[in-house]
Amino acid sequence: MKSVALHNLGCKVNSYETEVMQQKLVEKGYRIVPFDTRADIYIVNTCTVTNIADRKSRQMLHRAKQLNPEAVVVAVGCYVQTGQESLMKDNSVDLCIGNNRKRDIAEILEEYFRRQGGEAGEKPSCSRTEEKTLGNTTILDIAHTLEYEEAQLAGTAEHTRVYIKIQDGCNQFCSYCAIPYARGRVRSRRLSDILTEVQALTKAGYREIVLTGIHISSYGIDFEDRAYDGSSRLTELVEALHEVPGIQRIRLSSLEPRVVTKETARRLAALPKVCPHFHLSLQSGCDTTLRRMNRHYTTGEYYTSVEYLRSAFERPAITTDVIVGFPGETEAEFRQTKEFLEKVGFYEMHIFKYSRRGGTSAADMPGQVSEQIKRQRSNELLAMEKEQSKSFRRAYIDREAEVLLEETVEVGGELWRVGHTKDYVKVAVRADEAPSANTVVRVKVRGFLTDEVMQS
């Protein structure tokens, strides 16, 4: 029985796929061990969203080889797709597997060990593209597929909330982003497969599902029978999942603002299980900067989508991403962004300093902004984010809230059950006054326990 250690980098889609790989390995008899211990096999699910992510991916691969020089070190995922030339020269890496072969990890390893042992054998039956070898490194199947690569998840490390991958790929090609090259074009998962997975996970005790993907706003655009009558396949999917018994909450991950129409907001608001927590990706509050980013909306359209949600839901939590220091961003453009963020008023904002990503059009744009200016602008928005978030949560004081309890933590020497409201505000309940985790309770919020947690 060989031991395997897995490490995940990057987004929730990667996390989902790491769980699938671990599940496949356990089914084949592999023993899962922590990544910082000695193992026979190390698998790093890599990320390539920024140059920093590339560097972290390489660092974890090198660390694995240091932990056990005799181990087989496997790189999988996005960095394999974009950094194959570097990986083929890396003595720390033995095997590289593209995004479309993660579900076949156990069979690929078995074939790899058969070959290393000198046994004759054919390529795995699931092999679809050519194999490359340089030195000791093998790169297998990095060609993108045209259909969704189906795999069913049976469970995760979390016991209350589970992420459900509903699509892969992206057709947007924002000027700063390499993900379409790493993940390929949009490929949507069939409704029947999603329902089968969700029904099984619900029976296993999960109470909340989070629909995730590389660009879930594009869900269904690749279906042959897609309709152009303005109906949203994503909304139809949510409506179907709402009927699954046992599910108490349905949460959506990042959305493009243009998919939030008045009708979409109305239909989602009619579903009690839908969480009023919407992450609408913004990136900049300046239209000129948005055009350079190749984003497909204006600030006016974005604000209209926010208003649709606020009209349909009572006080929804709106969160977003913002990039500061994008090439060509002037002080005036940054001020426009800041004013727009103040106008919208978010629950949370994720602030990123622009990271120059090789292979993207933004990397060669004139007017690259200095790190000092990026840091100054980031600090300004982080201070704003802190105030906006606290203001949103402060409105919960003396109100009742429905909380899904998730874990027990110690604060100030006292035990608390901690969970989230539907709009993702973290709330703590004294352990001796609360049932066990994975239970929904209704409480009255009294104030702040810490800067990040409300107290009931």
N, C-alpha and C positions, 0 to 999 in steps of 0.2 A: 504494500500500500504506500504509494508515493505521497509526500506532503506537498501542499500547494499554499502559497501565500499570495494574496491579491491586494493591490493598492489602486484606489480610484482617484483620478484627477478630473476636475472640470464640472460639467453641468449635471442636472438631474437625469438627463437621458443616459449619460455615462453611468451614473449610479444604478439606474434600472438595469442596464446591460451588464454591469459587474455582478449584480445579484443573479441575473440569468446565467452567467458563466459559472458562478459558484455553485448554483443549483445543478447545472449539467455535470460539473466535476464530481459533486457528492454522489449523484446518481450512478456514476461510473466507478465509485469506490475510492476516490481520492480523499485524503485527509486534509482539512482546511486548518491552517495554523496562522498566528499573527504575523504580519509582514516583518516585524523587527526581530523575528527569531530565525533560526537556521531551517531552511526548507529545501526540498529537492527541486522545486519549480517556483519561480517568482513570475507573477503576471502583473504588468502595469498597464492599466487602461488609461491611455495618454490623452492629453488635451493640446490643442494648437491654436486656441482663440487669440493668444498674444504671443509675442516673443518670449515673455516671461513664462508663459505656460509651456512653451517648447523647452525652455531651460529646466523647469521643474521636472518635466517628463524625463529628460536626460539624467538629471540628478538622481531620480528614484531608480532608474535602470542601473546606474553605476553603483548605487547603494546596495541594490540587490546582489550584484556580483561580488561586492565586498563582504556581504554577510556570509556568502558561501560561493567561493570561486568555482566549485564543481557543479553548481546548480545550473539548470536550464533557465535562462532569463528570457521572458517573452514580452515583447511590446505589442500592444493591440490598440486599434482605434485611430483617432484623428491625426496624431503626429506621424503615425505610420503612413497615412495618405499623403501628407505634405512634406515630410522630412525623410523620405526613404533613402535618398542619397547619403545623408549624414548617418543614418542608422546602419547602412550597409558597411560603413567604415568603422563602426563602433565595436570594439572588441568585447564590450560588456553584454552585447545583445546576441542571442543565439537564434531567435525566431521572431519574425514580425508578421502580424496578421491584420488584414484590413478590416474596416468597419462591418463589411457584409459577411464576415465569417465568425463573428464572436459566438454565435449560437452553436458553432461546430467545434468549439475549443477542445472538448474531450477527445473527439475523433482525430483532430489534427495532432494532438499530443501523442496519442497512441501510434499514429503513423510515423511521427517523428522519432519516437523511441524504437520502433521496429527497424527503421532505416539506420539509426545509430548503432543498433545491435547487429547490423549486417544481414538482417533478414530481408529476403526479397519481398516486395509487396507493391501493389498498385497504389496510385494516389487515391485519397479518400473519394468515395463516390460523389460527395458533395462538391468536389473541386470544380470550378467553373472557368478559371483563367490561369495564365501561366505562372510559373514559379521562378524566382530569381535567386541566385546564390552568389555571394562574394565572400571569400574567406570562410569564416565559420557561421556567417549570418544567412538565414533563409528568409526571403520575403514572399509571402503567399497571398494571392488573391487581393489585390488592391483596386481592381476595376469596380466601378460603381454599378449596381444593379438597377433595373428598371421597375422592379416590384418590391413591395415591402417584405423584409426578411422576418417571417413570423417566428415568434418564440413565446411560450407561455410561462409566466412567472407564478410560482406557487406560494411565495412568501418573501419577507424581507427582514432585515435586522430590527426595524421598527415594528411595533405591535399594535399601533392604532391607525396610523396613516400610511397609505401606500401610493406610490407613483405609478401611473399607467401610461405607457408609451403608446401614442395613437398615430404617430407619423414620423417620418425621417426626411432629411434633406431640406433644401431651401432654394428658392428661385429668385430671391431678392437681389443678391449681389450688391450689397452696400459697399461703398468704396473703401471702407476700412477693414472689411471682414473676409477671412479666408475659409469660413465654415462651408460655403457652397462647394468649394473645391475639396474639402475634407469629407463631406457628407453626401455630395451629389444632389440630384434634383429631387423634388418633392415626391414622396412615396407614402401613400396613406394606407392605414391598416383597415381591414374589413370590419364592419360593425359586428358581424357574428363572432369573430375572433376576440374582439374587445369584450363583448358581453360574456363569452365563455370564461375569460380570465377573471373578469370582475365578479361574476357569480361564484367562482371557486374561492376567490380571496375573501369575499363577504362571508361565505360559509366558514372560512378559517378564522373569522372574528374581526376582520378589519372594518372600521366604522367610517373612515374617510378616504376618499380617493382623490388624487390630484392628476388631472389630465396634463400630460407633458409631451414634448416633442421638440424638434429643432425649430419648427415654425408652425405651431398648431393652427394659426389663423388660415393656413393654406390647406387644412384638412379637407380632403375630398375633391380637390380641383383636378386630380389625376384620374378620377373614376370615369370610365367610359360612358356611364349613364348619367353623368352630372347634368344638372338642369341649370338654365340661365334665367330662372324666373325670380331671382333675388333671394331665394331661400338659402339659408346657411347650413351646410352639411355639419359644421361643428355644433350648431344649435340643435339640429336633429339628433346628433349623437348624445348630447347632454339630456335631451328629452327622453331618449330611449334608456339611458342609464338611470334616470330618475325613477324608472319603474322597477328597478331591481330590488327585491326585498332585502332588508338588512342594511342597506346603505343609508347612512344618516347625513352625510355631507359630501358634496361634489365641489371641488375647487379647480379653477382653471389657472394654468401657468401663463406665461407672458403672451399678450395679445397685441396685434397691430391695431392702432386706433381706428383704422378705416373699416374694420369688420364689425365695429360696434355701431350699428344703426339704431334708430328709434325702435324698429320692430324687433331687432335682436334683443335689446335691453328689456322690452316688454315681455318677450317670451321667456327669457331667463328669470325675470322677476316673478313670473307665475309658477316657478318651481321652488317650493320651500326648501329643498335640500341644497340648492345652489348657494354657495357662500358669497356674500357681498364683498368680496375681496378681489380686486381686479388690477393686475399688473399691466399697464399700458406703456409699452416701450416708447420713449420720447427721443432721447439722445441729445437734442438741442432745442432750446426755445427760440431759436432764430431761424427764420425761413431761408435766409441766404446760406447759412451753415447746413441746414437740412438738405438743400439742393446739392451742395458739395459732397455730402455724405451719401447721396443717391437714395435718400429716404423718400417714400412715396406718399407723403401727406404734408400738409402745412400746419402751422400752429393753430390756425383757425379751425381746421378740420379736427385736430386733436381736441381742442377745447369743446367743440360741439359733441364729440363722443363722450367726454367726461360729463357734460350736462345731461346727455341721454341717460347715463347710468344714475346720476344723482336725482333725476326725475322719476326713474323707475324703482329705485331702491331707497330705503330710508338710511341716509348717512353711510354710503358704501366707503370702504377703505380703498383708496386709489394709490397705487405705488408705481414707481417708474425707474428707469435707468437714464443717467445723464453722462455724457462724455465732455470733459473740459479740455481745452488746448488742442482741439482738432486743427489740422493745418489750415492756416489762413484766418483763424478765429481772432478777430481784433478785440480790443477792449470794449468797443461799442457793441459788438456782437455778443460778447459775454454778458454785458449789462442787459441786453435784450432777453437773453436766456434767464438771467436771475429774476428779472421783472415778471417773466411769464411763469416761472416756478412759484413766485409769490402769489400770482393771480389764481393759479390752479389750486394750490394748497393741498399738498400730498400727505398721506399717512407716513410713507417711507420713501426715501430716494436712495438709490445706489449710485454713488458718484465714482466715476472712473477717470483717471488721467489718460489721455490718448496715448496708446502704445503703438509705435511705428511697426507695422507688420509687413515683412517682406513678401512680395508677390501680390500685393494689393495696390490699387491705383492711388490710394491716399498716401502710400509710402513715398511716392515720387512727386507729390504735390508741392508747390512752392509755399513759403510762409510757415515752415515747421516752427512750432512754438517751443520756447525753452522750458526745461524742466522746472526752473524756478517759478516761472509764470504759471505753469500747470499746477504746481503745488499751492501757490497763493489762491488761485481760483478754486481749486478743490477744497481748500480749507474754508473758504467763504461759504460754499454750498453745503459743506458738512455741518457747519454751524447752523445754517438755515434749516437743514434737514432735522437736526436734533430738536429745534424749537417746534417745527411743524408736527413732528411725531409726538412730542410730549403734549402738545395742544390737543391733538386728536384723541389721545388716550385719556387726558384729563377729563374730557367730556363723559367718560364712563363712570366717573365717581358718583355714587348715590344712585346708580342705575342697576337694573338686573341684567345679567349676562348668562348666556348658555355656554358652558365650557366643556370641552372634551379633554378629560384628564389623561396625561401622557406619561408622566414620570414623577418620582419622588426625589426631592432635593433638600439639602440642608441650608438654611439661611439664618445666620445669627444664632446658631445652636438649636434651632427648631426645625422640625420636619414639615415639609409642605408638599402637597400634590400640585403639580404645575401642568397647565394645559393651555389651549388657545380657544378664543371665541371664534365665531364664524368669520369675522373680519380680521382674524389673525392677531389679536391683541393677547399677549401672554398674561395669564391670571394664575395666582397661587391661592390654594385653599389649605387651611391647616389639616395636616394628615389625620389627626384624630377626629376631624369633623367631616371627612370626605371618604367616599368609597374607594375601591382600588382603581388602578389605571384602566384605560379603555372604557371609561364610563362617562356619559354626558350628565352634567349636573347644572342646576340653575342656582346662581348665587347673586348676592348684591355686592358690588364693588365699593370698597371703602376708601381706597387711596393707593399710593405707590408703596410697594414693598421694597423695590430697588428702582434704579433709573429705567430698567428694562421690563420690570414685572409689576403688574397691578396686584393689589391685595384685596381679597374678598372677606 
